[in-house]
Amino acid sequence: MCGIVGYVGDKESAPILVSGLKKLEYRGYDSAGVAVVNRNQLNVVRATGKLRNLENRVVADQPQGNIGIGHTRWATHGRPSDENAHPHTYKNVAVVHNGIIENHLSLKTQLRAKGHVFSSETDTEVFAHLISDELEAGKELPDAVRGAIEQVKGTYALAVVSATDPHRIVCTKNASPMVLGLSEGQNFIASDVPAVLEHTRDIVYMEEGDLAIVTAAKVDIFNRQGHPVNRATRRIDWTPMMAEKGGYKHFMHKEIWEQPRAVADTLRGRMLLTEGDVHFEGWNLTPEKVRSLSKITILACGTSWHSGVAGKHMIETLARLPVEVELASEFRYRDPIVESSHLAIAISQSGETADTLAAFKEAKARGATAMAICNVIGSAMTREAEFSVLTNAGPEIGVASTKAFTTQLVALYLLAVKLGRMRGTLSVAAAQEHLTHLTEIPKMIEEVLKCEPAVKRVAREFMNSQDFLFLGRGPMHPVALEGALKLKEISYIHAEGYAGGEMKHGPIALIDEKMPVVVIAPKKPHVAYEKIIGNIEEVRARGGKVIAVIDEDDDQVAGLADHVIRVPAACALLAPVIATIPLQLLAYHVAEMRGNDVDQPRNLAKSVTVE
């Protein structure tokens, strides 16, 4: 969840560390710090609050040195404070850490019995004390780090520097992300690629249990057993500008407007219109294997879970294969039924979501075929999967996911067509029709973005509301869930999403003249349209304010609603891609008008790498 960056080379490290942390602030932003080594001395600067507070202190203190580590924090153990900010130090050792040490209390007890005194409430500080003890026992820094992690239970991406070993960083990972950036005469570590893109595009993704020794001249990697290993270097196509705002006030707004391009990139090279089929690079499921599948289990959290619910509609409709959508955070804590005839699909923007990754491994261990839908090549989830579909959305920096969601929907639709063809439930002609609908989606997204002025008017009227209700039926149910999630994430307004038919089973009690109700009401499928009109009438009868997202030619619902947002009409299964965009814009503008920090909402972080 937190952000880590490290540098060793011939330049002053502090400015490079702060610059890298700025690219990682989406991972956590309640405190930050850097530790710089210079002439066998540690210089540590830390600050509570946003990264600009640390930047001001670094400018004032001017820590000198060509090697250092930095951290931006999302609090787990201990409140946000200067004392709890990373890096944590003990004697000559400084550490930064992403993850959770499950046995930190017992370790602290053991260390206190030996005379150690702790200065923070965090679990991370234990690492500094353990490593220091290992060094005092005569070990070199890499072996000291290895000795420390052997005593720890939990998850970690860990980077360590020592004043007594001032020319190298030692880093290691277990279930938390860590990448290495390679460049001539200088090398980098980071939690995520954007932190180093301005310096290098040559990236190595560390694997579970790896320990890396990073100097200015080279990077040596060792596996869990301590044996040297070679990890593939990947050339990243993202440019530094792709991770910048590009003139938009917020990353979220930029990423909403990037969706026509992002969806086009998800589709590019995959639609075989002449054959009525879908091409996925590296697809390794045979027709016999696909026909033998008895169930698909989708594992996801948050926004990705909503895309999974929409994907269930797509796959069951087109491939006629049963789909269960599981909350990954709950999956492992019961005794799930998983068989070799099941396909487990993990969905995650980052590919590092801890709950989803753990559930994915559990399903795979129980015999399911493992597939990932992910935006980040080389992530832990894609490495765990037998096969991956990359969404190709490009870097998503805003904490509230937008283009990741729509590209996941499109990837799931492609998968549904592929499975339908392989299972014989879709003819060539039918598949061609569905793929033709897909080709129209990027242009339709461009059109729907033109509704932004209408959305802003709605946002301005309801920005001070205390509660929102979102309703949708059939394929629009996950859109209602996602619309409510986006609003509560960044505006801090209480919002709930419901299937339209569930409104009368409780939520209707909330409706009065102060309650705005967002109704997603495309004309297709027609049975859902007829029913959602009934929901609108029920809201009106109780004085609720109806905000309707409707097809551009729909005058019937327009006559019933207090406010309408018109969008291009899409086929039923692809309508969620179109209908979700006005809700993203609504959440964005409400939050912006309320003066909230849109890209860094309170208590949240982009990549949830702890359970």
N, C-alpha and C positions, 0 to 999 in steps of 0.2 A: 504494500500500500504506500509505503514511503518511497522517497526518491534518493538514489545514491549516485554520486559521480566521483571520479578520481582521475588524477592526471600525474604523469611523470614525464619530464622532457627537459628542454633547455630554456623554457619560458617561465615567467612568474606564474605560479599555479593559481593564486587566489582569484584573479579576474576570470580565468578559465573555469574554475569551479563554480563561481557565482553565475556565470553565463549558462553553464550546463544546468544548474539548479533551476534557472528560470524556465528552461524547457521541460523540467520535471515537476513544476509546482502543482500541476494538476493531480499529482499523486499524493499530495499532502501539503498543507500550508498553515499549520498552527505554530511552527517554529522551524528554525533552520540554523545551520552552522557549518564551519569549515575548520579543518586542522591542517596546518602547513608545517612541514619539517624543513629546518634550516640549520646547518652546522650543529647537528646533534641536539637541537632544541625543538620542542613542540610549541607552535603558536596556534591557539584555539580561539576562535571568535564565534559566539552564538547569540541568537536573538529570538525572542518570542514574537509571534505574529507573522505577518506577510513577509515575503522575501526582501522587500525593500528595506525593512528594518535591519536585516543582516547586511545588505549591501551598504547601507550608511555606516555601519560599524566597521566593515572591512575597509571602506574608504578612509575612515578616521584612524584605524589601528595600523593599516598597511602591513599585514603579515607578509614576510618575505620567504621565498623558497620555491624550488622547482618541482616539488612533489607534494601532493596533498590529497585529501579526501573531503567530500562535502555531503550534506544530507538535508532534505526537507521532509518534515515529519507530519504524519497523520497519527494522532495520539491513540495508543492502545493502553499501555501501562503508565499511569501518571498523567497529571493534568498538563496542559501546555504551559511551560515556564522555561526560563533560561537554564535552570538546573536540569530539567528533563530533556532539553534539546540535545541533539547529537551534534558533533561527535562526543562520545564519552571517553574519559581518560582515566588511567591509573598509572602512576609513576611515569614511565617513558612510552606508554602505549596509548594510541587513540583508535577508536573503532566507530564505524557507522553500520547500521543494521536495519534490515527490513524483515519483519517476521515476528514470531512469538516464541520465547523460550518457556516451555511449559513447566519445567522444573526449576525455575529461577528462584523460587522461595527457599527450596531445600539447599540449593547451591549457595545462596546468600548466607544461610545459617551456617553452613560448613566454613565459608570464607570468613565470616565474622569470628568464628571460633579460633581462627588462625591469626586474628588481629586486623583483618581488613575493615576499613570504614567506607561506607557508601555515601555518595553525595547526591543521589537522585532517587526517584521512585520507580525508575524504569527497570525492565528485565534486561535491557541491552547492556547496562553497565557491568553485569556479571562477566561478559566476554572480556572486557578490559582487564579485570582482576584475574581471571583464569589464565589469560595469555601472559600477563606479567609474571605470574607464578611459574609458568612453564619456561619463560626466558631466564628467570633467576635460577632455575634448575640446570641451566647450561644449554638449552636448546636454541637452535637457530629459529628465526621468526616463522618460516613456513611450518616447521615441525611444532613450534609452540601453538600456532593456530590450529593445526591438526589435533594436537593434544587437547586443546580447549573444546573443540567441537565434539570430540569423543565423549565428553562429560555432559553434553547438552542434549536435551530432548526438545524437539520442536522444529520450527521452520526458520530459515534464515537465508538472506543474501548478506554477506558480511565482507567488509573491506577494512584492512588494518594497516596502519603505519606505526613505525617505532623510531624514536629519536636515536636509538642505538644502532639502527639499521637504516640509514637515511636515503637509500637509493632505490628502494623497491616498495611496491604495494603488494600485499598478499590478500587475495579475495577468494571466497568460496560460496557455494550456494546449495540449498536444499529446499525445494518447493517454493522458492521465491526467485524472481527473474534477475538475471545479471548478464550483461553483454560486455564484450571487449572491443574497443575501437583501435585499429592498427594504423599507424602512420610512420613515416620515415623520421627517426630521431625522437619520437614521442609516442606514447601510447595512453589509452584511456580505459576507464571502466565506467559503467552506468547501469541503472535499472532499465533504461529503455533507449531506443535508438535516437530519438530527437535530441538528446543531450549532447551527442557528439557529431551530429551531421555537419555542423559548420567546419569541422576539422577533418573528418574522414567519412567515407562511405563503406570502408572495408570493415565488416563486423563479424565477430565470432560469438555465437550463442553458447554460453556455458551449459553443460548438462548436469543432471543431478549428481551431487557428490564431488564435482570437479573442484580442484583448488588451483588457482593461477598465481604465478609469480610474475609481476609486471614491472619491467624496468624501461628506461628510455630506449634501450637498444632492442629489446625482444620481449616476448611473452612465452612463458613455459606453462603448460597445463598438465595436471596430474589427475588421475581418476581417484575414486574413493579408496582404492587399494594402495595408492601412492605411486602407481606406474605412470610414466610419461605417455601422453596420448596426443593425437592430432585431431583437432576439430576443424570442420570445414569453415573457410572464410567466405562470407556472402557479400556480394556487392549490392548495396541498397540503392534502389532507384529513386527514392524520395529525395527531393532537393531541400535545402534548408528553408527556402521560401514556402514549401508546402506545409511546414510546421509553424509558419508565422501568420499573422492576422490578415495580411494583404489588404489593408485599408478598412477592414470592418472593425467596429468598436469592440466586438467580442469574438472569440473563437467559435462559440456556439452559433452565432449569426452567420459567420463565414461558412461553417460546416453545413448549416441548413441550405444555404445557397449553392453549395458544392454538389448537392445530391444528383442533379442531372448528369454531371460528369462521373460521379462515383458509381451510379447505377449503370451507366454505359460501360464503365470499366469492368464491372462485375459480369456484364453480358459478353464483353468483347471476346471473340474467338471461340465461343461456346455453343452458339446456336447454329445448327445445321438445318437450315430451312428446307433445302431440297430433299434431304433424307427424312425430314420430320424427326430429328433426334438432337441430342445434346452431347457435346464433347467436353469431358473433364480430363485435364491432363493428369496422367498417372492413375486413372480409374482402374481398379483391380478387382472389381466384383463381377464375376461371370454371370451370364444369364441364369445358369443353374442355381448359383448361390442366391441371386435375387429372388428367383421363383420359390426358393425354399424358405425364405424369410417368413416368419409367422407374426412378427411384431416389430415395430420401431419404438424405441424409447428415446425421447429427446430430453437431454439434461442441460439445464441452464438456470440462470439467476437474473432477476431484475428485468431490464429491457429485453435481454436475449430470451428470457422465458416467454415474454409476450410474443416475440417473433416465432418462438416454437409453437405457441398456441395457434397462431395464424398458419404456420407450416403444417400443423395437424389437419386443418381444413383442406389445404392444398394436396397433401399426400393421400389422405383418405379419399378425396374426390377423384383424383386423377390416377392413382396407382391402386386404389381399393385395398390398401394395406392398413391394418389397425395401428394407431399411433397413440402412445401415452406421453404426456408432457409432464416431466417430473421437476419439482424444485430441487436443484442439486444440493442445496443446503440441508435438505431433509432426507435425501435418498439413502445415505449410508447409515442412518440412525434407525433403521428398521431392517427387516430381513427381506429385501426385494426379490421378486421372482425374476430371474434372468436365466435365459437358456441360450444354447449355441445357435438356435434359429433366430435370435434377436439381433437387430442392428441398433447399437447405441450411438446416438448423434449428440456430441457436445457442441454447444454454441457459445461463443465468447468473442467479444471484440478483441481483447488483448491476447487471448490464449493463455493467460496466467491466472485467471480467476480461481482462487484456491478451492472454494466449494465445488465448482464445476469440475475442476481437474481431479479432485479426490473422488467424486462420484463416478467420473469417467473411468478412472483406474479400477474402481470397485466393479463396475459393469464388465469391464474387459477381463478382470480376474475371474469373474463368474462365467466367462465363456462367450460373451457377446462380441460380435464384430464391431470394431471401434472406428468411428468416422468423426471428423471435426469440421465445423464451419467457423472460420476464424479470419481475422483481418491481418494477422501478423505471421508471416512466414518464419519458421524457425522457433516459434514460441513453444513452451512446454507442451501445450495441448496438441500442436501439430506433430511434435516429435512422438507423443504417446499414441497418436492415431495411426491406424493402418492405412488410412486414406484421408485426405483433407480437401475441402473446397475453400479456396481463399476468396474473400469478398472483394479484395483489391480496392477498398475505399480510400486508401491513403491514411496518413496519421490523423487521428481524432483526438484533439486536445481538450475541448470542452468536456467537463465532467458529465454533464447531461448528454447522453448519447442521442445522436440524430441520424447521421448518414450511416452509422453502423447498423442501425435498426432497418432502414430501408434496403440496404444492400443485403442484409441477412434475409429479408423477405424475398428478394429477387433470387438469391441463391437457393432458397428453399423451393421456389417455384420451378427453377431449372431442375432441381433434384426430383421434384414430383413428376415432371415430364419425362425425365430419364428413367425413373423407376416404372412409370406407366408404360413406356415403350418396351422395356425389358420384360415386364410381366404380361404384356399383351393386352392391357386394359385400354391402351390408346392406339388407335390406328395412325398410320402415317398422316392422313388428312387431318385428323383431330389434333395431333401433335403440331402440325404446321399451323393450325389455327391458333393454338395456345402460344406458340413461339412468335407468331405475328403480333399478337397482343403485347407480348413482351417488348418487341422492337419499338412500340409506340410509347412506352413508359417514360424514357428520358425526356421526350418532347412534352409529354403531359405534365411532368414535374415542372418543367420550365413555365408552362401555362399556369399551373396552380400557384406558383410563387408570386404571380401577379395579384393574388388576393391579399397580399400583405397590408395594403392600406385599409381594407375592410376589417382585417384582423386587428389592426392597431386601434380602430374605433371601438371595437368590442372590448379590447384590453383596457382602454381608457375608462370605459363605463364601469367595468367590474373589477378594477385593480384593487379596490378596497374591500372586496367581499371576503368573508371569513371562511366560506365553504363553497365547493363546487361539486356537482354531480355530473358524471359522464356516462352516457348510455349508448350501447350499440348491440345489434343482434347479428347472429351468425358470424361471418368473417369480420364484422365490425366490433365484436366484443373485445378482442385483443387491442383494437385501436382505442377503445374507451379506456381500457386498463392503462395503456401507454400514455394517453393524453392526461389522465389523472396523475400518473407518476411524474411526468415532466413538470406539471404545474406545481406539485408539492415539492419536488426536488429543488427548484430554483426560486419560486416565489414565496415558499413557506406557507402557502394557503392550504388548508385541509381540503383534500379532494379525493373522491372515490370513483372508481370505474365499475360499472355493473353491466351484465347482460340485461337487455331491455326487459325480458320476461321476469327478471328477479326484482324489478323495482317495487312491484306490489307486495313482495314478500318481506317488507321491512323498510327499505330506504324511502318509500313514499311518505313515511311519517316525518321525514326531515323537510319536506317541501313546503315552503311558504313564499311570500312575496319577496323575501330577501335572498332566495336561493337561485343562483344561475344554474341551469341544466343544459349541458352541451349534448346534443343529440346528433349522432352520426347516421345519416339517413340517405344513402344512395338508393337508387331505384332497384338495383339488382343486389341479391335475388329478390324477386317480387314478393314472395311470401313474407320475407323479413321486412320489406318496405311497408307492407300493409300493417304489420304488427307494430312497427315503430311509430307509425302515425297514431295508433292507439295510445302508445306511451306519451306522445306529445299532448294529446287531448287530456290525459290524466294529469300531466304537469300543469297545463293551462287551467284546469278546473280548480287547482289548489293555489293558484296565484304565482307559480314559479315562472321565472324568466327563461324562455327557450332560445338557445343559440343553436341554430341548425346548420350542419355541414351537409350540403345537398348538391346533386347534379346541377350543372349550369342551366338546364332547361326545365327544372322542376318548379312549377308555380303552385302546386298543391300544398307542399310543406311550407313554401315561402309565405303563403297566406296564413299559416298558423303560427309561425315563429315570430319572436320579437326581433331577432337579428338572424341574418343568413350569411353564410360564407359559401359561395358557389365554386365548385371544382369541376374539372372535366370528368365525364362519365367513363369509367373503366369497367372491364368485365369483373364479375363478382369476386373472384379469387385474387385479383390484382388491385381491387379498389382500396384495400388497406394501405398500399404504398402511397396512393394519392391522398387519401383522407387523413393520414397521420400528419401531413406537412402543415396544414393550418393549425393543428393543435400544438406542434412544435413552436410555430410562430406566436401563438397565443401565450404559451408559457414564457417564451423569451420576452415578449413585450410587456407582459404583466410584471415580470421580475425586474426588467430594466426600468419601468416607470416607478416601481417601488424603491428604486435605488439599491437593489441587491447586487452582490457580486455574482454575476451570471455564470462566469466560467469556473468559479471556485466556491460553490455553495457550501454553507456551513455543515460541518460534520461528515462531509462526503469526500471521497477520493475516486480517481478515475479507475484505477486497476485494483480490485479488491483481492489482495494477495494474502489475506489472513482470514481464518474462519471466524 
